[in-house]
């Protein structure tokens, strides 16, 4: 309860949680750059860093450096995923579905045989 209240009280904290949960309802590892792209466009890089640092200080997020030297972030425990999933709205679900359809078509598409999207997404 304290976690949910604290995160909801923060401007844009919902976006961080949603960005760190993958489509398969598992913790997702996101690069610093990807989080800044997803959340920073709404709230600015300074706000992104401030919230990430705060979530890390409260031991909700883990920050580490990947093998290629990039800074990556991840939720510290799987038990946080259901709490964050409850924050999803219909708009979030539509956005996730659309993103998955686009990823599928990009994976299946080749120069010789393009995978075309229908009007019925």
PAMAR-536547 format. One record per residue: residue number from 1; residue in one letter; x, y, z of N, C-alpha, C in turn. Coordinates in nm, 4 decimals. Layout:
# PAMAR-536547
   milo   pami      neast     nnorth        nup     caeast    canorth       caup      ceast     cnorth        cup
    NUM      a          X          Y          Z          X          Y          Z          X          Y          Z
...
This chain:
# PAMAR-536547
   milo   pami      neast     nnorth        nup     caeast    canorth       caup      ceast     cnorth        cup
      1      x     0.0804    -0.1191     0.0000     0.0000     0.0000     0.0000     0.0854     0.1266     0.0000
      2      x     0.1921     0.1260     0.0786     0.2796     0.2425     0.0837     0.3430     0.2665    -0.0523
      3      x     0.3855     0.1576    -0.1173     0.4459     0.1682    -0.2504     0.3485     0.2319    -0.3483
      4      x     0.2279     0.1827    -0.3539     0.1300     0.2344    -0.4494     0.1004     0.3813    -0.4219
      5      x     0.0820     0.4161    -0.2964     0.0526     0.5557    -0.2623     0.1689     0.6472    -0.2983
      6      x     0.2895     0.6000    -0.2698     0.4074     0.6827    -0.2984     0.4246     0.7033    -0.4485
      7      x     0.4118     0.5955    -0.5249     0.4313     0.6054    -0.6693     0.3218     0.6876    -0.7364
      8      x     0.1977     0.6702    -0.6934     0.0883     0.7455    -0.7532     0.1003     0.8941    -0.7240
      9      x     0.1615     0.9280    -0.6113     0.1750     1.0686    -0.5739     0.2771     1.1403    -0.6606
     10      x     0.3634     1.0696    -0.7249     0.4679     1.1298    -0.8069     0.4175     1.1551    -0.9480
     11      x     0.4480     1.2724    -0.9993     0.4069     1.3088    -1.1342     0.4759     1.2150    -1.2334
     12      x     0.3934     1.1458    -1.3119     0.4479     1.0589    -1.4160     0.5024     0.9262    -1.3686
     13      x     0.4980     0.8964    -1.2389     0.5545     0.7704    -1.1895     0.4883     0.6505    -1.2554
     14      x     0.3627     0.6633    -1.2902     0.2900     0.5564    -1.3580     0.3621     0.5157    -1.4863
     15      x     0.4141     0.6145    -1.5587     0.4822     0.5868    -1.6856     0.6094     0.5056    -1.6647
     16      x     0.6801     0.5290    -1.5537     0.8015     0.4521    -1.5266     0.7667     0.3065    -1.5034
     17      x     0.6638     0.2849    -1.4213     0.6223     0.1484    -1.3939     0.5791     0.0752    -1.5187
     18      x     0.4971     0.1401    -1.5993     0.4502     0.0768    -1.7222     0.5649     0.0495    -1.8187
     19      x     0.6631     0.1374    -1.8219     0.7782     0.1186    -1.9107     0.8649     0.0014    -1.8662
     20      x     0.8601    -0.0322    -1.7373     0.9452    -0.1384    -1.6846     0.8745    -0.2733    -1.6731
     21      x     0.7538    -0.2824    -1.7261     0.6814    -0.4095    -1.7333     0.6619    -0.4401    -1.8808
     22      x     0.7082    -0.5572    -1.9220     0.6994    -0.5954    -2.0619     0.5619    -0.6449    -2.1006
     23      x     0.5441    -0.6734    -2.2276     0.4148    -0.7186    -2.2795     0.3733    -0.8530    -2.2216
     24      x     0.4692    -0.9340    -2.1803     0.4381    -1.0656    -2.1252     0.4149    -1.0590    -1.9744
     25      x     0.3888    -0.9398    -1.9206     0.3655    -0.9186    -1.7785     0.4841    -0.9651    -1.6930
     26      x     0.6028    -0.9440    -1.7450     0.7259    -0.9740    -1.6733     0.8072    -0.8457    -1.6604
     27      x     0.9015    -0.8470    -1.5675     0.9898    -0.7317    -1.5542     1.0685    -0.7138    -1.6837
     28      x     1.0818    -0.5925    -1.7267     1.1573    -0.5632    -1.8480     1.2812    -0.4822    -1.8099
     29      x     1.3893    -0.5099    -1.8753     1.5108    -0.4313    -1.8566     1.5097    -0.3238    -1.9634
     30      x     1.5166    -0.1997    -1.9215     1.5138    -0.0863    -2.0137     1.6405    -0.0045    -1.9964
     31      x     1.6942     0.0379    -2.1070     1.8128     0.1231    -2.1013     1.7745     0.2620    -2.0527
     32      x     1.8725     0.3307    -2.0006     1.8528     0.4681    -1.9564     1.7996     0.5517    -2.0724
     33      x     1.8572     0.5307    -2.1891     1.8159     0.6037    -2.3085     1.6697     0.5753    -2.3451
     34      x     1.6297     0.4480    -2.3365     1.4916     0.4126    -2.3703     1.3924     0.4734    -2.2715
     35      x     1.4252     0.4702    -2.1420     1.3366     0.5314    -2.0428     1.3255     0.6813    -2.0647
     36      x     1.4365     0.7448    -2.0955     1.4330     0.8892    -2.1215     1.3482     0.9193    -2.2450
     37      x     1.3558     0.8321    -2.3441     1.2757     0.8509    -2.4649     1.1271     0.8328    -2.4332
     38      x     1.0932     0.7271    -2.3576     0.9527     0.6971    -2.3269     0.8907     0.7970    -2.2302
     39      x     0.9642     0.8314    -2.1252     0.9076     0.9134    -2.0191     0.9554     1.0578    -2.0272
     40      x     1.0788     1.0771    -2.0701     1.1358     1.2115    -2.0744     1.0654     1.3044    -2.1698
     41      x     1.0070     1.2481    -2.2741     0.9348     1.3328    -2.3692     0.8134     1.3975    -2.3037
     42      x     0.7623     1.3356    -2.1982     0.6473     1.3912    -2.1268     0.6893     1.4821    -2.0121
     43      x     0.8006     1.4476    -1.9461     0.8343     1.5141    -1.8209     0.9726     1.5774    -1.8171
     44      x     1.0565     1.5541    -1.9175     1.1896     1.6120    -1.9200     1.2942     1.5221    -1.8551
     45      x     1.4179     1.5320    -1.9034     1.5261     1.4457    -1.8564     1.5588     1.4649    -1.7084
     46      x     1.5512     1.5879    -1.6603     1.5833     1.6141    -1.5196     1.4827     1.5434    -1.4292
     47      x     1.3554     1.5532    -1.4634     1.2514     1.4862    -1.3847     1.2672     1.3351    -1.3913
     48      x     1.3013     1.2823    -1.5080     1.3227     1.1379    -1.5228     1.4321     1.0931    -1.4279
     49      x     1.5458     1.1610    -1.4299     1.6577     1.1212    -1.3457     1.6236     1.1324    -1.1978
     50      x     1.5539     1.2369    -1.1606     1.5158     1.2561    -1.0205     1.4270     1.1410    -0.9717
     51      x     1.3277     1.1027    -1.0519     1.2377     0.9941    -1.0115     1.3104     0.8600    -1.0116
     52      x     1.3930     0.8340    -1.1111     1.4691     0.7084    -1.1145     1.5593     0.6971    -0.9922
     53      x     1.6276     0.8056    -0.9578     1.7136     0.8046    -0.8394     1.6335     0.7797    -0.7128
     54      x     1.5177     0.8394    -0.7051     1.4315     0.8224    -0.5871     1.3805     0.6785    -0.5771
     55      x     1.3365     0.6217    -0.6899     1.2890     0.4830    -0.6898     1.4025     0.3862    -0.6557
     56      x     1.5230     0.4166    -0.7025     1.6386     0.3340    -0.6683     1.6713     0.3459    -0.5195
     57      x     1.6653     0.4663    -0.4664     1.6926     0.4870    -0.3241     1.5920     0.4112    -0.2361
     58      x     1.4689     0.3974    -0.2839     1.3666     0.3236    -0.2105     1.3700     0.1741    -0.2434
     59      x     1.4714     0.1328    -0.3164     1.4946    -0.0082    -0.3523     1.3792    -0.0706    -0.4301
     60      x     1.3222     0.0103    -0.5193     1.2174    -0.0402    -0.6078     1.2727    -0.0696    -0.7459
     61      x     1.3781     0.0014    -0.7837     1.4447    -0.0183    -0.9123     1.5900    -0.0532    -0.8891
     62      x     1.6430    -0.1312    -0.9824     1.7845    -0.1662    -0.9806     1.8504    -0.1018    -1.1018
     63      x     1.9596    -0.0313    -1.0784     2.0372     0.0311    -1.1863     2.1685    -0.0442    -1.1971
     64      x     2.2036    -0.0805    -1.3202     2.3326    -0.1463    -1.3422     2.3848    -0.1120    -1.4802
     65      x     2.5048    -0.1538    -1.5065     2.5679    -0.1287    -1.6358     2.5731    -0.2611    -1.7106
     66      x     2.5206    -0.2621    -1.8328     2.5175    -0.3844    -1.9134     2.6564    -0.4135    -1.9710
     67      x     2.6697    -0.5292    -2.0364     2.7974    -0.5711    -2.0933     2.8495    -0.4715    -2.1968
     68      x     2.7570    -0.4033    -2.2668     2.8007    -0.3070    -2.3687     2.8229    -0.1672    -2.3113
     69      x     2.8139    -0.1547    -2.1780     2.8429    -0.0274    -2.1132     2.7244     0.0651    -2.0953
     70      x     2.6058     0.0238    -2.1379     2.4860     0.1080    -2.1253     2.4263     0.0929    -1.9853
     71      x     2.3730     0.2010    -1.9331     2.3023     0.1974    -1.8049     2.1629     0.1402    -1.8295
     72      x     2.1244     0.0390    -1.7503     1.9927    -0.0225    -1.7637     1.9218    -0.0228    -1.6291
     73      x     1.7882    -0.0240    -1.6345     1.7029    -0.0214    -1.5161     1.6082    -0.1389    -1.5196
     74      x     1.5721    -0.1885    -1.3998     1.4797    -0.3009    -1.3893     1.4090    -0.2931    -1.2536
     75      x     1.2834    -0.3385    -1.2493     1.2149    -0.3516    -1.1211     1.2904    -0.4545    -1.0375
     76      x     1.2987    -0.4340    -0.9058     1.3785    -0.5238    -0.8234     1.3135    -0.6591    -0.7987
     77      x     1.1813    -0.6670    -0.8120     1.1166    -0.7943    -0.7806     0.9905    -0.8131    -0.8644
     78      x     0.9639    -0.9391    -0.8983     0.8445    -0.9725    -0.9772     0.7146    -0.9372    -0.9068
     79      x     0.7175    -0.9302    -0.7746     0.5944    -0.8999    -0.7011     0.5438    -0.7588    -0.7284
     80      x     0.6267    -0.6723    -0.7843     0.5834    -0.5365    -0.8182     0.5008    -0.5329    -0.9468
     81      x     0.5169    -0.6328    -1.0315     0.4504    -0.6334    -1.1620     0.2973    -0.6285    -1.1499
     82      x     0.2331    -0.7146    -1.0691     0.0862    -0.7074    -1.0612     0.0354    -0.5718    -1.0122
     83      x     0.1072    -0.5096    -0.9219     0.0653    -0.3782    -0.8728     0.0686    -0.2752    -0.9855
     84      x     0.1723    -0.2801    -1.0638     0.1854    -0.1859    -1.1746     0.0834    -0.2175    -1.2833
     85      x     0.0590    -0.3455    -1.3075    -0.0389    -0.3863    -1.4081    -0.1784    -0.3306    -1.3760
     86      x    -0.2101    -0.3152    -1.2489    -0.3407    -0.2617    -1.2104    -0.3572    -0.1160    -1.2515
     87      x    -0.2481    -0.0494    -1.2819    -0.2546     0.0906    -1.3238    -0.2908     0.1046    -1.4711
     88      x    -0.2911    -0.0057    -1.5442    -0.3195    -0.0001    -1.6867    -0.4618     0.0472    -1.7129
     89      x    -0.4751     0.1306    -1.8120    -0.6067     0.1758    -1.8557    -0.6358     0.1120    -1.9910
     90      x    -0.7558     0.1298    -2.0405    -0.7886     0.0778    -2.1738    -0.6985     0.1388    -2.2799
     91      x    -0.6640     0.2646    -2.2641    -0.5752     0.3302    -2.3603    -0.4375     0.2640    -2.3587
     92      x    -0.3866     0.2309    -2.2395    -0.2578     0.1623    -2.2296    -0.2632     0.0259    -2.2969
     93      x    -0.3717    -0.0470    -2.2753    -0.3862    -0.1784    -2.3369    -0.3935    -0.1677    -2.4886
     94      x    -0.4664    -0.0688    -2.5398    -0.4726    -0.0468    -2.6845    -0.3348    -0.0131    -2.7400
     95      x    -0.2619     0.0700    -2.6686    -0.1281     0.1088    -2.7118    -0.0352    -0.0123    -2.7157
     96      x    -0.0429    -0.0970    -2.6136     0.0408    -0.2184    -2.6097     0.0049    -0.3133    -2.7238
     97      x    -0.1242    -0.3303    -2.7480    -0.1684    -0.4192    -2.8550    -0.1180    -0.3685    -2.9904
     98      x    -0.1319    -0.2408    -3.0135    -0.0864    -0.1820    -3.1393     0.0640    -0.1981    -3.1554
     99      x     0.1377    -0.1754    -3.0493     0.2837    -0.1918    -3.0549     0.3209    -0.3355    -3.0872
    100      x     0.2499    -0.4313    -3.0286     0.2793    -0.5719    -3.0552     0.2470    -0.6086    -3.2002
    101      x     0.1368    -0.5584    -3.2537     0.1016    -0.5841    -3.3944     0.2093    -0.5275    -3.4865
    102      x     0.2542    -0.4069    -3.4578     0.3600    -0.3460    -3.5393     0.4898    -0.4254    -3.5311
    103      x     0.5276    -0.4683    -3.4107     0.6490    -0.5501    -3.3958     0.6377    -0.6794    -3.4752
    104      x     0.5217    -0.7424    -3.4698     0.5001    -0.8660    -3.5441     0.5209    -0.8431    -3.6935
    105      x     0.4595    -0.7374    -3.7450     0.4708    -0.7103    -3.8886     0.6140    -0.6729    -3.9274
    106      x     0.6844    -0.6042    -3.8417     0.8241    -0.5725    -3.8705     0.9107    -0.6978    -3.8724
    107      x     0.8845    -0.7913    -3.7804     0.9604    -0.9171    -3.7778     0.9320    -1.0020    -3.9014
    108      x     0.8064    -1.0039    -3.9454     0.7654    -1.0897    -4.0560     0.7925    -1.0294    -4.1939
    109      x     0.8168    -0.9024    -4.1999     0.8301    -0.8333    -4.3267     0.9709    -0.8472    -4.3844
    110      x     0.9772    -0.8663    -4.5148     1.1044    -0.8648    -4.5875     1.0892    -0.7718    -4.7069
    111      x     1.1998    -0.7394    -4.7716     1.1941    -0.6517    -4.8880     1.1146    -0.7169    -5.0011
    112      x     1.1298    -0.8487    -5.0132     1.0609    -0.9201    -5.1201     0.9127    -0.9410    -5.0897
    113      x     0.8815    -0.9693    -4.9636     0.7434    -0.9966    -4.9234     0.7104    -0.9101    -4.8017
    114      x     0.6658    -0.7883    -4.8273     0.6321    -0.7019    -4.7132     0.5069    -0.7519    -4.6409
    115      x     0.5083    -0.7371    -4.5119     0.3928    -0.7723    -4.4304     0.3072    -0.6473    -4.4148
    116      x     0.1915    -0.6480    -4.4765     0.1083    -0.5295    -4.4798     0.0075    -0.5298    -4.3652
    117      x    -0.0127    -0.4137    -4.3076    -0.1114    -0.3967    -4.2013    -0.2493    -0.3796    -4.2622
    118      x    -0.3480    -0.4382    -4.1982    -0.4851    -0.4152    -4.2428    -0.5420    -0.2951    -4.1693
    119      x    -0.6550    -0.2479    -4.2130    -0.7207    -0.1347    -4.1466    -0.7829    -0.1780    -4.0157
    120      x    -0.7923    -0.3088    -3.9917    -0.8546    -0.3608    -3.8700    -0.7476    -0.3949    -3.7671
    121      x    -0.6897    -0.2960    -3.7034    -0.5944    -0.3221    -3.5960    -0.6741    -0.3508    -3.4747
